[in-house]
Amino acid sequence: MSGGQAGGTGGAAWLDRLAHDLRGPLAPLQTASYLLQREDLDPARRAELLVLLERQTQRLARMLDELDDWRRIGRGNHLGPLESSEMAMLLDYALVGSGLGGTPVDDDGRIAVVEVDAQRLTQMLRTMLDYAVARDGRPPALTLHSGDGRVRLQATLAGPPPSADEAAELFAQPQADPFDQGLGLRLPMAREIVRAHGGELNALVVDDRLVLRCELPLASH
């Protein structure tokens, strides 16, 4: 899937899928709103419904943000101003944002500076981390090495890997069964963000482990 194709959504089948997914949080929102109008509602049940309202509203908001990002990628205007950033620092931001602060990183000690939209690249890194934790239940093993004008980040998952064909498709198409209860667009969007920076994001099976590999060009000095 290229950046130009990212906004292409597969016609009627895509619209059917989108409508179905957006109804996911809408149905419990409608039910909770109806029940909260009852005067005889138990206080404990009322508290539960208010929590449900907040959770499903946040989920719906994330879906709409995801859809807006997909639209921006399709138009090729998803990157903001580029700035020189240290890859290790962006990874630290992503780890904290994903609730994985303090996760060890096998770093070669080099200062790898990349010219990127820091916000978008951190978004991509969070997608990698969130997917790894959702799939494996634990943080991946992370390595960050640079050389030959490029920096490579690898996340190695400990659980059973998919087939090589399934791994090759991981970032290529929207997920039919999203790992985050979203629209299934985050993984292909992550690849498009990396490609917009002149890099590549792939999933492959190495030594019977699923490896998510991100490569980016180092900033020229």
C-alpha positions as CSV (number, residue, x, y, z in Angstrom):
1,M,0.0,0.0,0.0
2,S,1.6,3.3,-1.1
3,G,0.8,6.7,0.4
4,G,-1.3,7.5,-2.6
5,Q,-3.4,4.3,-2.0
6,A,-3.7,4.7,1.7
7,G,-6.8,6.8,1.4
8,G,-8.4,4.4,-1.1
9,T,-10.6,2.4,1.1
10,G,-11.9,-0.5,-1.1
11,G,-15.3,0.9,-2.1
12,A,-18.6,-0.4,-0.7
13,A,-16.9,-3.2,1.3
14,W,-14.9,-0.7,3.2
15,L,-17.9,1.5,3.9
16,D,-19.8,-1.5,5.2
17,R,-16.9,-2.4,7.5
18,L,-16.5,1.2,8.7
19,A,-20.2,1.5,9.5
20,H,-20.1,-1.8,11.4
21,D,-17.1,-0.8,13.4
22,L,-18.4,2.7,14.3
23,R,-21.6,1.1,15.6
24,G,-19.5,-0.9,18.1
25,P,-19.2,1.9,20.6
26,L,-22.4,3.6,19.5
27,A,-24.7,0.7,20.7
28,P,-23.6,0.7,24.3
29,L,-23.6,4.5,24.4
30,Q,-27.3,4.5,23.3
31,T,-28.2,1.8,25.8
32,A,-26.4,3.6,28.7
33,S,-28.0,6.9,27.8
34,Y,-31.4,5.3,27.9
35,L,-30.9,3.5,31.2
36,L,-29.5,6.6,32.9
37,Q,-32.8,8.4,32.4
38,R,-34.6,5.9,34.8
39,E,-35.3,7.5,38.1
40,D,-35.2,4.1,39.9
41,L,-31.7,3.2,38.7
42,D,-29.5,1.8,41.4
43,P,-26.6,4.2,42.3
44,A,-24.0,1.5,41.8
45,R,-25.5,0.7,38.4
46,R,-25.5,4.4,37.6
47,A,-21.8,4.7,38.4
48,E,-21.1,1.7,36.2
49,L,-23.0,3.2,33.3
50,L,-21.1,6.5,33.6
51,V,-17.8,4.7,33.4
52,L,-19.1,2.9,30.3
53,L,-20.1,6.2,28.8
54,E,-16.7,7.6,29.3
55,R,-14.9,4.5,28.0
56,Q,-17.0,4.1,24.8
57,T,-16.9,7.9,24.1
58,Q,-13.1,7.8,24.3
59,R,-13.1,4.7,22.0
60,L,-15.3,6.5,19.5
61,A,-13.1,9.6,19.6
62,R,-10.0,7.4,18.9
63,M,-11.8,5.8,15.9
64,L,-12.6,9.2,14.5
65,D,-9.0,10.4,15.0
66,E,-7.8,7.2,13.3
67,L,-10.1,7.8,10.3
68,D,-8.9,11.5,10.1
69,D,-5.3,10.3,10.0
70,W,-6.1,7.8,7.3
71,R,-7.7,10.6,5.2
72,R,-4.6,12.8,5.7
73,I,-2.3,10.0,4.6
74,G,-4.4,9.5,1.5
75,R,-4.0,13.2,0.7
76,G,-0.3,13.1,1.5
77,N,-0.5,15.9,4.0
78,H,0.0,13.9,7.2
79,L,3.5,15.2,8.1
80,G,4.1,18.5,9.9
81,P,7.4,20.4,10.0
82,L,10.5,18.2,10.2
83,E,13.1,18.7,12.9
84,S,16.3,17.0,14.0
85,S,15.4,14.5,16.8
86,E,17.3,11.8,18.6
87,M,15.8,8.4,17.8
88,A,16.4,7.2,21.4
89,M,14.6,10.1,22.8
90,L,11.5,9.6,20.6
91,L,11.5,5.9,21.6
92,D,11.6,7.0,25.3
93,Y,8.6,9.2,24.7
94,A,6.7,6.4,23.0
95,L,7.6,3.9,25.8
96,V,6.2,6.3,28.4
97,G,3.1,7.0,26.4
98,S,2.5,3.3,26.0
99,G,2.9,2.7,29.7
100,L,6.2,0.9,29.2
101,G,8.6,3.5,30.7
102,G,11.8,1.8,31.9
103,T,11.7,-1.0,29.4
104,P,15.4,-1.8,28.5
105,V,16.7,-1.0,25.0
106,D,19.8,-2.7,23.5
107,D,21.4,0.5,22.3
108,D,24.8,0.6,20.5
109,G,25.5,3.9,22.2
110,R,25.6,6.0,19.1
111,I,23.5,9.2,18.9
112,A,21.2,8.6,16.0
113,V,19.7,11.8,14.8
114,V,16.8,11.7,12.3
115,E,15.0,14.5,10.4
116,V,11.4,13.8,11.2
117,D,8.0,15.0,12.2
118,A,8.6,14.1,15.9
119,Q,4.9,13.8,16.7
120,R,4.1,11.5,13.9
121,L,7.1,9.3,14.4
122,T,6.3,9.0,18.1
123,Q,2.8,8.0,17.0
124,M,4.3,5.3,14.8
125,L,6.5,4.0,17.6
126,R,3.6,3.8,20.0
127,T,1.7,1.8,17.4
128,M,4.5,-0.7,17.3
129,L,4.7,-1.0,21.1
130,D,0.9,-1.1,21.6
131,Y,0.6,-3.9,19.0
132,A,3.4,-5.9,20.6
133,V,1.9,-5.6,24.1
134,A,-1.6,-6.4,22.8
135,R,-0.4,-9.5,21.0
136,D,2.1,-10.8,23.5
137,G,0.9,-9.4,26.9
138,R,4.4,-8.0,27.6
139,P,6.9,-5.5,26.2
140,P,9.0,-6.6,23.2
141,A,12.8,-6.9,23.2
142,L,14.1,-3.7,21.7
143,T,17.3,-3.0,19.9
144,L,18.4,0.4,18.4
145,H,21.5,0.4,16.2
146,S,22.8,2.7,13.5
147,G,25.3,2.5,10.7
148,D,25.7,3.1,6.9
149,G,23.6,6.2,7.1
150,R,20.5,4.5,8.7
151,V,19.1,3.7,12.1
152,R,17.3,0.5,12.7
153,L,14.9,-0.2,15.5
154,Q,13.7,-3.8,16.1
155,A,11.0,-5.0,18.4
156,T,11.2,-8.8,18.9
157,L,8.0,-10.4,20.3
158,A,8.3,-13.5,22.5
159,G,5.1,-15.2,21.6
160,P,4.5,-17.7,18.8
161,P,4.9,-16.0,15.4
162,P,2.5,-15.8,12.6
163,S,3.3,-17.5,9.3
164,A,5.8,-15.6,7.1
165,D,2.9,-14.7,4.7
166,E,0.9,-13.3,7.6
167,A,3.8,-11.3,8.8
168,A,4.4,-9.8,5.4
169,E,0.8,-8.6,5.3
170,L,0.8,-7.1,8.8
171,F,1.5,-3.6,7.8
172,A,0.1,-3.9,4.3
173,Q,-3.7,-3.8,4.9
174,P,-6.2,-2.7,7.6
175,Q,-6.7,-5.4,10.2
176,A,-9.9,-7.3,10.1
177,D,-9.6,-7.9,13.8
178,P,-8.0,-4.8,15.2
179,F,-5.6,-5.2,18.2
180,D,-6.9,-2.1,19.9
181,Q,-10.7,-2.2,19.2
182,G,-10.2,0.5,16.6
183,L,-10.7,0.6,12.9
184,G,-7.7,-1.6,12.1
185,L,-5.9,1.3,10.4
186,R,-3.0,2.0,12.8
187,L,-0.5,-0.6,11.5
188,P,-0.7,0.4,7.8
189,M,-0.7,4.1,8.9
190,A,2.5,3.4,10.8
191,R,4.2,2.1,7.7
192,E,3.0,5.1,5.7
193,I,4.5,7.5,8.3
194,V,7.8,5.7,8.1
195,R,7.8,5.7,4.3
196,A,7.0,9.4,4.2
197,H,10.3,9.9,6.0
198,G,12.2,7.8,3.5
199,G,12.3,4.7,5.6
200,E,10.6,1.3,5.8
201,L,8.6,-0.6,8.3
202,N,8.3,-4.4,8.0
203,A,7.3,-7.5,10.0
204,L,9.2,-10.7,9.5
205,V,9.8,-14.0,11.2
206,V,13.4,-14.4,12.5
207,D,14.5,-17.4,14.5
208,D,10.9,-18.4,15.1
209,R,10.0,-14.9,16.5
210,L,8.0,-12.1,15.1
211,V,10.2,-9.0,14.5
212,L,8.9,-5.5,13.8
213,R,11.7,-3.7,12.0
214,C,11.8,0.1,11.4
215,E,14.6,1.7,9.4
216,L,15.1,5.4,8.8
217,P,17.8,7.5,7.2
218,L,20.0,9.4,9.5
219,A,19.9,13.2,9.3
220,S,22.7,14.6,7.1
221,H,25.1,16.9,8.9
